[in-house]
Amino acid sequence: MSDSQSPGNYALTYPGRGLAVLAAHWPTPPADLPQFCSCGNLDCPSPARHPIGTLNAADATRDPGQLARWWLAHPTANVATFTDESHIGVLELYHPAKPEHVMRLLNAHRAGQGPVIYAGQGRVLFLVKPIQPQPDHEPARSYSSDDGEVTCLASESMVLLPPSRLMDGERLRWMRRLNHTTRLPDAAPLLALLTELLESGTLEDIQALMAM
Ligand SMILES: [Zn+2]
């Protein structure tokens, strides 16, 4: 990984794109197996997926000084942000289809140009404008089939960002880059499309097709 892709340098690019971030625990030791969560708890319930120390959603910041301090102290820390009610939402897709195939399918359906994160095996995250609660009914927030699931994460969910590392050594990466959070697509049409792709078995079909 080049220096410009170090977690600290990467973290410093997020405020300019509208994201407040904070430092999260990471798999350690960096190169060897077995890996443990850097919090030191061998039974950590969410290894490499929780903020450092007592930090919480309210500590996520766009202040470059604070970000520099965190990553100077912890150069390999993961980078995390939080969903909220008005600006940042995330649709999480779990499906065994290759993420490249998912993207091709979405492009074929002209499904927006919103940012997409590859988040480890079977998991793809779509950054969206949050679903607004309706006074008369609660909009759908998830759909699951036998093969996969799509969920709109609740407000204040922690979300790892590239180049965070998972416990299996994989790194998160952008499949479609984030320009700015002010230009995120609406959640509802994308959720409807992903639901339809799961419901109709299209994702499953493409997976079978590509495996031949
Ligand atoms: Zn931990």
Boltz pocket constraint, residues with backbone or C-beta under 6 A from the ligand:
constraints:
  - pocket:
      binder: B
      contacts: [[A, 25], [A, 37], [A, 38], [A, 39], [A, 40], [A, 41], [A, 44], [A, 45], [A, 46], [A, 47], [A, 48], [A, 49], [A, 50]]
      max_distance: 6.0
